[in-house]
């Protein structure tokens, strides 16, 4: 009968549990993310969370590596000639309400 040693990993980020081969578990080290003085350390991550954390770090690093497109500022088009400031005249509330059909009581 063949025997195999496995290690159960309880993910630090989600409730999943994974079983790894004994040799693979030794290579499965902690994941540490440090940014602006804040450090997050996960001792055990399932494969799904490990991929999610790696993709988030990669997404953050894209701009730092110059892979994100540069966005140029949009220039305002000048106003057409003769256009001046707009005068806003307040409208009384009675003028904006629709007329009630006959026979309806006021609210």
Secondary structure as the mmCIF struct_conf table of DSSP 4:
data_model
#
loop_
_struct_conf.conf_type_id
_struct_conf.id
_struct_conf.beg_label_comp_id
_struct_conf.beg_label_asym_id
_struct_conf.beg_label_seq_id
_struct_conf.end_label_comp_id
_struct_conf.end_label_asym_id
_struct_conf.end_label_seq_id
STRN STRN1 UNK A 6 UNK A 10
BEND BEND1 UNK A 12 UNK A 15
STRN STRN2 UNK A 17 UNK A 21
HELX_RH_AL_P HELX_RH_AL_P1 UNK A 22 UNK A 27
STRN STRN3 UNK A 31 UNK A 35
TURN_TY1_P TURN_TY1_P1 UNK A 36 UNK A 37
STRN STRN4 UNK A 38 UNK A 42
BEND BEND2 UNK A 43 UNK A 43
HELX_RH_AL_P HELX_RH_AL_P2 UNK A 47 UNK A 64
TURN_TY1_P TURN_TY1_P2 UNK A 65 UNK A 66
BEND BEND3 UNK A 68 UNK A 68
HELX_LH_PP_P HELX_LH_PP_P1 UNK A 69 UNK A 70
HELX_LH_PP_P HELX_LH_PP_P2 UNK A 72 UNK A 80
TURN_TY1_P TURN_TY1_P3 UNK A 81 UNK A 82
HELX_LH_PP_P HELX_LH_PP_P3 UNK A 85 UNK A 88
HELX_RH_AL_P HELX_RH_AL_P3 UNK A 93 UNK A 96
BEND BEND4 UNK A 97 UNK A 97
HELX_LH_PP_P HELX_LH_PP_P4 UNK A 98 UNK A 101
TURN_TY1_P TURN_TY1_P4 UNK A 102 UNK A 103
HELX_LH_PP_P HELX_LH_PP_P5 UNK A 104 UNK A 106
#
